[in-house]
Amino acid sequence: MDNLCVVDLHCHLDLYPDFLSEIAECERKGIHTLAVTTTPKAWPRNYSLLKNSSFIRPSLGLHPQLISQRAREINLFISLLPETRYVGEVGLDASPQFYKSIPTQVEVFKVILESCNRIGGKILSVHAVRTVPTILDLIEKTMTNNNCRVVMHWFSGSKTQLQRAIQLGCYFSINSEMFDKPDSKILVSQIPGNRILTETDGPFCKKEGKPKHPQDANDSVLLLAKMAGKPHREMLKQIIVNLDSLESF
């Protein structure tokens, strides 16, 4: 643990203007990064560029906000699933602009969960906007073999839903923007210390008007340390321990 690194467990590396530069920066700084994707069509290039990385995990995704146009890509997704341990970004989004596709989103997400459960050994980064109860229902009903792990990306449910997610074994990737609203900050404070990871959701999230980069996950570490009354290094160490726990099941 002498060389502690930042963890960014949800970042769209392939959506930055210079993907290769972002890869090089993560490698140079030793940033443990989950490179999520939004469509399985992005997987071949991501995998070819990242398969030999020491710090970046390529992840196979099918973003819920794209389901209305890309639902048929579930077949491609399933065909590629054996190639990866990491799955994301997947999930459900019932925001007004995506609500009409919820039935199809649910159908696709259920297939993803069933496939992960059947194969086993998968780590999923899950998007849940206005859909936490449905997400948790599907996890409980579908992930029956207890052979995968779910990380709730930018959790925005209620306190009761948080407790249920904890009981189901979920981890939580924390973005610094979750500290901006009192209710969200309270939720973060109620997550067990051994289930917390950090993220940026870059390049969608901004810092001083510019896209966040994986190293900016350290902002979440600082805020978590302050909340817990712990030194920064101790919180860094806890998150690395949590990452090891997540990946060692």
VOBA-1610 file (N, C-alpha, C; in pm, whole numbers, padded with zeros to 5 digits, always signed):
BEGIN
Met+00081-00121+00000Met+00000+00000+00000Met+00085+00127+00000Asp+00217+00113-00023Asp+00303+00231-00018Asp+00271+00329-00130Asn+00232+00275-00246Asn+00204+00360-00360Asn+00052+00364-00383Leu-00015+00459-00319Leu-00159+00468-00326Leu-00202+00546-00449Cys-00299+00493-00520Cys-00345+00553-00645Cys-00491+00594-00634Val-00530+00688-00716Val-00669+00730-00725Val-00747+00627-00805Val-00876+00612-00771Val-00966+00520-00841Val-01076+00602-00908Asp-01092+00583-01039Asp-01205+00641-01112Asp-01284+00525-01171Leu-01389+00485-01102Leu-01460+00364-01142Leu-01575+00391-01239His-01577+00509-01299His-01676+00533-01405His-01631+00655-01484Cys-01571+00628-01599Cys-01521+00735-01685Cys-01533+00692-01831His-01581+00783-01916His-01597+00755-02059His-01470+00797-02133Leu-01364+00723-02115Leu-01236+00762-02174Leu-01242+00777-02325Asp-01323+00692-02390Asp-01326+00696-02536Asp-01403+00815-02591Leu-01465+00895-02504Leu-01541+01012-02551Leu-01463+01143-02535Tyr-01340+01136-02486Tyr-01256+01255-02484Tyr-01199+01280-02624Pro-01168+01405-02656Pro-01114+01435-02789Pro-00988+01356-02823Asp-00905+01329-02720Asp-00780+01256-02744Asp-00776+01134-02652Phe-00836+01027-02699Phe-00847+00903-02622Phe-00709+00851-02583Leu-00617+00850-02678Leu-00483+00796-02652Leu-00409+00874-02545Ser-00429+01005-02545Ser-00365+01088-02443Ser-00421+01056-02304Glu-00551+01033-02297Glu-00613+00997-02168Glu-00560+00863-02118Ile-00544+00769-02208Ile-00488+00640-02171Ile-00348+00657-02114Ala-00266+00733-02185Ala-00128+00754-02142Ala-00121+00821-02006Glu-00211+00916-01982Glu-00213+00987-01854Glu-00250+00894-01740Cys-00349+00809-01761Cys-00388+00714-01656Cys-00274+00618-01625Glu-00206+00574-01729Glu-00093+00482-01708Glu+00022+00552-01636Arg+00050+00673-01678Arg+00163+00746-01618Arg+00139+00776-01471Lys+00015+00812-01437Lys-00016+00849-01299Lys-00067+00731-01216Gly-00083+00616-01279Gly-00129+00500-01205Gly-00270+00513-01154Ile-00360+00565-01237Ile-00499+00586-01196Ile-00582+00463-01233His-00636+00396-01135His-00722+00281-01161His-00854+00332-01220Thr-00878+00300-01346Thr-00990+00359-01420Thr-01075+00252-01485Leu-01207+00263-01465Leu-01300+00179-01540Leu-01347+00259-01660Ala-01305+00215-01778Ala-01338+00285-01903Ala-01470+00231-01956Val-01580+00293-01914Val-01712+00248-01957Val-01738+00293-02100Thr-01829+00218-02167Thr-01869+00253-02302Thr-02021+00265-02308Thr-02072+00327-02413Thr-02216+00349-02426Thr-02282+00258-02528Thr-02201+00190-02609Thr-02253+00100-02711Thr-02155-00014-02733Pro-02203-00136-02754Pro-02110-00247-02778Pro-02027-00230-02905Lys-02070-00143-02994Lys-01991-00119-03115Lys-01858-00051-03083Ala-01851+00011-02965Ala-01726+00076-02923Ala-01628-00024-02861Trp-01675-00144-02830Trp-01592-00240-02758Trp-01465-00281-02832Pro-01469-00319-02958Pro-01346-00369-03022Pro-01229-00272-03013Arg-01254-00145-03042Arg-01144-00047-03035Arg-01099-00027-02892Asn-01194-00013-02800Asn-01157+00005-02659Asn-01074-00113-02610Tyr-01120-00232-02641Tyr-01048-00350-02593Tyr-00909-00359-02653Ser-00896-00331-02783Ser-00765-00342-02848Ser-00666-00241-02790Leu-00715-00123-02752Leu-00626-00020-02698Leu-00596-00039-02549Leu-00683-00110-02478Leu-00672-00116-02333Leu-00638-00254-02278Lys-00636-00356-02361Lys-00620-00492-02309Lys-00487-00514-02238Asn-00385-00437-02272Asn-00255-00453-02208Asn-00227-00345-02104Ser-00329-00267-02070Ser-00311-00160-01972Ser-00290-00217-01832Ser-00207-00150-01755Ser-00184-00190-01616Ser-00291-00136-01522Phe-00357-00026-01560Phe-00446+00042-01468Phe-00589+00062-01519Ile-00612+00045-01649Ile-00744+00075-01706Ile-00816-00055-01738Arg-00941-00065-01693Arg-01023-00181-01723Arg-01123-00143-01831Pro-01119-00204-01948Pro-01220-00175-02051Pro-01353-00241-02014Ser-01461-00169-02037Ser-01593-00216-01995Ser-01691-00214-02112Leu-01771-00318-02122Leu-01869-00335-02230Leu-02002-00274-02188Gly-02052-00176-02265Gly-02173-00106-02225Gly-02282-00101-02331Leu-02402-00071-02284Leu-02516-00039-02369Leu-02602+00058-02289His-02579+00186-02310His-02635+00292-02224His-02786+00299-02237Pro-02857+00307-02124Pro-03004+00312-02131Pro-03059+00430-02210Gln-02987+00542-02212Gln-03036+00658-02286Gln-03032+00636-02437Leu-02963+00532-02482Leu-02952+00503-02624Leu-03040+00387-02669Ile-03113+00329-02575Ile-03188+00206-02606Ile-03292+00228-02715Ser-03355+00343-02719Ser-03459+00364-02820Ser-03404+00353-02961Gln-03275+00382-02979Gln-03212+00371-03111Gln-03129+00243-03127Arg-03086+00185-03015Arg-02985+00080-03024Arg-03024-00051-02954Ala-03152-00072-02929Ala-03194-00192-02858Ala-03148-00320-02927Arg-03143-00317-03059Arg-03103-00438-03132Arg-02957-00474-03110Glu-02880-00381-03057Glu-02740-00410-03030Glu-02721-00503-02911Ile-02831-00539-02844Ile-02820-00634-02733Ile-02762-00766-02781Asn-02791-00804-02903Asn-02736-00930-02956Asn-02584-00922-02969Leu-02535-00809-03017Leu-02391-00788-03024Leu-02331-00787-02884Phe-02399-00718-02793Phe-02353-00711-02654Phe-02334-00851-02597Ile-02435-00936-02611Ile-02429-01071-02554Ile-02318-01152-02619Ser-02297-01132-02749Ser-02190-01207-02816Ser-02051-01166-02766Leu-02037-01040-02721Leu-01908-00990-02673Leu-01886-01012-02524Leu-01992-01039-02452Leu-01985-01047-02305Leu-01879-01143-02253Pro-01857-01260-02315Pro-01753-01349-02264Pro-01611-01290-02270Glu-01592-01183-02346Glu-01459-01125-02361Glu-01419-01032-02247Thr-01513-00997-02159Thr-01483-00896-02058Thr-01534-00936-01921Arg-01467-00886-01819Arg-01515-00902-01683Arg-01602-00783-01642Tyr-01584-00670-01712Tyr-01646-00545-01670Tyr-01759-00507-01764Val-01871-00468-01706Val-01992-00435-01781Val-02039-00295-01740Gly-02055-00207-01837Gly-02101-00073-01806Gly-02072+00023-01920Glu-02147+00117-01945Glu-02254+00161-01860Glu-02384+00095-01904Val-02455+00036-01809Val-02584-00027-01836Val-02681+00020-01728Gly-02811-00007-01748Gly-02908+00031-01646Gly-03038+00081-01704Leu-03103+00171-01628Leu-03232+00227-01667Leu-03234+00377-01642Asp-03308+00449-01728Asp-03320+00594-01713Asp-03463+00635-01747Ala-03536+00683-01643Ala-03676+00725-01661Ala-03690+00877-01661Ser-03583+00948-01696Ser-03593+01093-01715Ser-03697+01122-01823Pro-03758+01240-01822Pro-03865+01269-01918Pro-03830+01237-02063Gln-03708+01267-02105Gln-03673+01247-02246Gln-03651+01100-02282Phe-03641+01012-02180Phe-03615+00871-02207Phe-03725+00779-02154Tyr-03827+00838-02092Tyr-03929+00759-02025Tyr-04003+00665-02120Lys-04028+00709-02242Lys-04105+00628-02335Lys-04037+00495-02368Ser-03906+00492-02355Ser-03834+00368-02388Ser-03816+00276-02268Ile-03875+00310-02154Ile-03855+00229-02033Ile-03891+00082-02053Pro-04004+00046-02115Pro-04031-00097-02133Pro-03919-00170-02207Thr-03866-00107-02311Thr-03755-00168-02386Thr-03628-00168-02303Gln-03604-00059-02229Gln-03488-00055-02141Gln-03490-00170-02042Val-03607-00193-01981Val-03619-00300-01882Val-03591-00436-01947Glu-03645-00456-02065Glu-03625-00582-02136Glu-03476-00605-02164Val-03408-00501-02212Val-03266-00512-02244Val-03183-00532-02118Phe-03211-00454-02014Phe-03134-00465-01890Phe-03152-00603-01826Lys-03273-00656-01833Lys-03298-00790-01779Lys-03214-00894-01852Val-03205-00883-01983Val-03123-00976-02061Val-02976-00964-02020Ile-02930-00841-01999Ile-02791-00819-01956Ile-02766-00886-01822Leu-02856-00864-01726Leu-02838-00924-01593Leu-02843-01076-01600Glu-02936-01129-01675Glu-02948-01275-01687Glu-02821-01334-01749Ser-02767-01267-01849Ser-02647-01315-01917Ser-02526-01309-01824Cys-02515-01199-01750Cys-02405-01187-01654Cys-02416-01294-01546Asn-02537-01317-01498Asn-02560-01417-01395Asn-02524-01557-01445Arg-02557-01584-01571Arg-02529-01715-01628Arg-02379-01739-01644Ile-02307-01639-01691Ile-02163-01653-01714Ile-02086-01642-01583Gly-02124-01544-01500Gly-02059-01523-01371Gly-01931-01441-01380Gly-01887-01390-01267Gly-01761-01319-01257Gly-01762-01178-01310Lys-01880-01120-01334Lys-01888-00986-01392Lys-01900-00878-01284Ile-01845-00762-01316Ile-01858-00642-01234Ile-01931-00538-01318Leu-02046-00491-01269Leu-02134-00404-01347Leu-02139-00264-01289Ser-02124-00163-01373Ser-02146-00024-01336Ser-02283+00015-01386Val-02375+00042-01291Val-02517+00053-01324Val-02570+00195-01305His-02633+00243-01410His-02699+00374-01419His-02844+00355-01374Ala-02888+00436-01278Ala-03026+00422-01228Ala-03084+00560-01200Val-03149+00619-01300Val-03211+00750-01285Val-03362+00734-01275Arg-03417+00768-01159Arg-03560+00755-01131Arg-03609+00610-01149Thr-03521+00518-01128Thr-03553+00376-01153Thr-03494+00284-01048Val-03450+00337-00936Val-03378+00252-00839Val-03461+00132-00794Pro-03591+00148-00759Pro-03667+00029-00717Pro-03671-00080-00823Thr-03691-00041-00948Thr-03695-00140-01057Thr-03558-00206-01074Ile-03453-00127-01068Ile-03318-00181-01078Ile-03294-00285-00970Leu-03329-00251-00845Leu-03304-00343-00734Leu-03391-00467-00744Asp-03515-00451-00790Asp-03602-00568-00812Asp-03538-00664-00912Leu-03487-00608-01022Leu-03428-00691-01126Leu-03300-00759-01077Ile-03220-00688-01001Ile-03099-00748-00944Ile-03136-00864-00853Glu-03234-00841-00766Glu-03273-00943-00669Glu-03332-01067-00738Lys-03412-01045-00842Lys-03479-01157-00909Lys-03390-01230-01010Thr-03292-01157-01062Thr-03216-01212-01175Thr-03075-01258-01137Met-03009-01184-01048Met-02871-01218-01012Met-02873-01320-00898Thr-02920-01439-00929Thr-02948-01539-00825Thr-02827-01621-00784Asn-02722-01620-00862Asn-02606-01705-00833Asn-02503-01639-00743Asn-02523-01510-00711Asn-02430-01435-00627Asn-02287-01445-00679Asn-02274-01445-00812Asn-02142-01460-00872Asn-02100-01338-00952Cys-02171-01227-00934Cys-02136-01099-00997Cys-02143-00991-00891Arg-02090-00873-00923Arg-02097-00761-00831Arg-02151-00638-00905Val-02236-00562-00836Val-02296-00442-00893Val-02242-00319-00823Val-02200-00221-00902Val-02160-00090-00851Val-02264+00011-00898Met-02332+00073-00803Met-02431+00175-00838Met-02358+00304-00870His-02369+00346-00994His-02304+00468-01043His-02390+00589-01006Trp-02330+00683-00926Trp-02396+00809-00894Trp-02536+00783-00836Phe-02543+00708-00727Phe-02670+00665-00668Phe-02755+00786-00629Ser-02885+00779-00663Ser-02975+00891-00637Ser-03110+00845-00583Gly-03111+00732-00514Gly-03236+00682-00458Gly-03266+00741-00322Ser-03359+00679-00252Ser-03398+00721-00117Ser-03311+00649-00013Lys-03328+00688+00113Lys-03254+00620+00220Lys-03294+00473+00229Thr-03423+00446+00215Thr-03471+00307+00219Thr-03414+00226+00104Gln-03411+00286-00014Gln-03356+00217-00131Gln-03205+00194-00115Leu-03138+00290-00052Leu-02995+00273-00026Leu-02972+00151+00063Gln-03051+00140+00169Gln-03034+00026+00259Gln-03061-00106+00188Arg-03158-00106+00100Arg-03187-00227+00024Arg-03070-00261-00068Ala-03015-00161-00135Ala-02901-00184-00224Ala-02782-00239-00145Ile-02760-00186-00027Ile-02651-00235+00059Ile-02675-00382+00094Gln-02799-00416+00130Gln-02832-00554+00164Gln-02813-00648+00047Leu-02831-00596-00074Leu-02812-00678-00195Leu-02665-00689-00234Gly-02577-00625-00158Gly-02434-00638-00182Gly-02374-00536-00276Cys-02449-00431-00307Cys-02400-00331-00402Cys-02286-00248-00344Tyr-02198-00207-00434Tyr-02099-00102-00406Tyr-02153+00027-00467Phe-02085+00139-00439Phe-02132+00270-00484Phe-02012+00354-00529Ser-02018+00404-00653Ser-01912+00493-00700Ser-01957+00637-00681Ile-01878+00712-00606Ile-01916+00845-00559Ile-01851+00954-00642Asn-01934+01041-00697Asn-01888+01158-00773Asn-01890+01279-00680Ser-01796+01369-00698Ser-01789+01487-00611Ser-01917+01570-00618Glu-01989+01563-00731Glu-02113+01641-00742Glu-02224+01588-00652Met-02206+01468-00599Met-02304+01414-00505Met-02301+01487-00372Phe-02199+01569-00351Phe-02188+01647-00228Phe-02252+01784-00241Asp-02304+01817-00359Asp-02358+01951-00383Asp-02497+01971-00324Lys-02573+01863-00308Lys-02709+01873-00255Lys-02716+01806-00119Pro-02781+01870-00021Pro-02786+01814+00115Pro-02839+01671+00120Asp-02948+01642+00048Asp-03006+01507+00053Asp-02909+01403-00001Ser-02843+01436-00110Ser-02747+01344-00169Ser-02627+01325-00078Lys-02583+01431-00015Lys-02470+01424+00077Lys-02503+01334+00196Ile-02626+01342+00245Ile-02669+01256+00355Ile-02665+01110+00312Leu-02710+01082+00189Leu-02704+00945+00139Leu-02561+00892+00138Val-02469+00974+00089Val-02328+00933+00085Val-02279+00899+00225Ser-02318+00979+00323Ser-02272+00957+00461Ser-02323+00825+00519Gln-02428+00768+00460Gln-02486+00645+00511Gln-02437+00519+00440Ile-02350+00535+00344Ile-02292+00419+00275Ile-02179+00363+00360Pro-02178+00232+00385Pro-02069+00172+00462Pro-01933+00201+00398Gly-01835+00227+00480Gly-01703+00262+00430Gly-01642+00159+00338Asn-01677+00032+00357Asn-01617-00073+00275Asn-01689-00096+00142Arg-01790-00013+00114Arg-01862-00025-00014Arg-01841+00099-00103Ile-01756+00190-00061Ile-01739+00316-00133Ile-01623+00309-00232Leu-01651+00356-00355Leu-01550+00378-00457Leu-01569+00520-00510Thr-01480+00564-00597Thr-01489+00701-00648Thr-01496+00700-00800Glu-01547+00809-00855Glu-01565+00821-01000Glu-01563+00968-01041Thr-01555+00990-01173Thr-01567+01127-01226Thr-01686+01141-01321Asp-01723+01034-01391Asp-01819+01039-01501Asp-01773+01138-01608Gly-01641+01153-01620Gly-01588+01238-01726Gly-01611+01174-01862Pro-01618+01254-01968Pro-01604+01400-01972Pro-01735+01475-01951Phe-01841+01404-01908Phe-01971+01470-01892Phe-01973+01567-01774Cys-01905+01532-01666Cys-01898+01622-01550Cys-01784+01722-01568Lys-01808+01841-01517Lys-01712+01949-01537Lys-01645+01991-01405Lys-01527+02047-01420Lys-01455+02109-01309Lys-01402+02241-01359Glu-01448+02348-01299Glu-01410+02484-01342Glu-01440+02502-01491Gly-01554+02447-01534Gly-01600+02465-01670Gly-01538+02374-01773Lys-01447+02288-01731Lys-01381+02197-01823Lys-01410+02052-01783Pro-01409+01960-01880Pro-01437+01820-01847Pro-01343+01766-01740Lys-01399+01692-01647Lys-01315+01622-01550Lys-01235+01513-01618His-01119+01485-01560His-01034+01376-01604His-01018+01277-01489Pro-00972+01155-01517Pro-00967+01055-01410Pro-00898+01099-01281Gln-00793+01179-01292Gln-00725+01223-01170Gln-00816+01307-01081Asp-00923+01365-01139Asp-01015+01447-01062Asp-01103+01364-00969Ala-01095+01232-00979Ala-01163+01148-00880Ala-01108+01175-00740Asn-00989+01233-00732Asn-00933+01269-00603Asn-01018+01373-00531Asp-01096+01453-00605Asp-01188+01548-00540Asp-01287+01474-00452Ser-01336+01359-00501Ser-01429+01279-00421Ser-01359+01222-00299Val-01234+01181-00315Val-01158+01127-00202Val-01146+01233-00093Leu-01114+01354-00132Leu-01099+01462-00034Leu-01230+01491+00040Leu-01340+01491-00035Leu-01470+01517+00027Leu-01513+01403+00119Leu-01486+01280+00077Leu-01517+01165+00161Leu-01432+01165+00289Ala-01306+01201+00275Ala-01218+01207+00392Ala-01267+01312+00491Lys-01306+01427+00439Lys-01357+01534+00526Lys-01484+01490+00596Met-01573+01425+00521Met-01699+01378+00580Met-01674+01277+00691Ala-01578+01188+00670Ala-01550+01082+00766Ala-01454+01124+00876Gly-01397+01243+00863Gly-01300+01288+00962Gly-01172+01208+00959Lys-01131+01168+00836Lys-01011+01087+00820Lys-00908+01162+00738Pro-00780+01129+00754Pro-00678+01186+00665Pro-00700+01141+00522His-00659+01225+00430His-00674+01194+00287His-00611+01060+00252Arg-00491+01033+00300Arg-00421+00910+00267Arg-00497+00788+00319Glu-00557+00801+00434Glu-00632+00689+00490Glu-00754+00658+00404Met-00820+00763+00353Met-00936+00740+00267Met-00892+00680+00133Leu-00781+00727+00078Leu-00726+00667-00044Leu-00703+00518-00024Lys-00643+00485+00089Lys-00613+00345+00118Lys-00741+00263+00128Gln-00844+00319+00193Gln-00971+00248+00206Gln-01032+00218+00070Ile-01025+00314-00020Ile-01085+00295-00153Ile-01009+00190-00233Ile-00878+00187-00220Ile-00799+00083-00286Ile-00835-00054-00229Val-00849-00062-00096Val-00890-00188-00033Val-01028-00230-00086Asn-01118-00133-00100Asn-01252-00163-00151Asn-01247-00214-00294Leu-01161-00151-00375Leu-01146-00196-00513Leu-01092-00339-00517Asp-00995-00368-00433Asp-00941-00504-00425Asp-01050-00603-00386Ser-01133-00563-00290Ser-01243-00648-00246Ser-01343-00672-00358Leu-01377-00565-00430Leu-01472-00575-00541Leu-01421-00673-00647Glu-01292-00669-00676Glu-01237-00746-00786Glu-01189-00886-00747Ser-01188-00916-00619Ser-01131-01043-00575Ser-01233-01149-00542Phe-01362-01123-00568Phe-01462-01224-00534Phe-01452-01345-00627
//
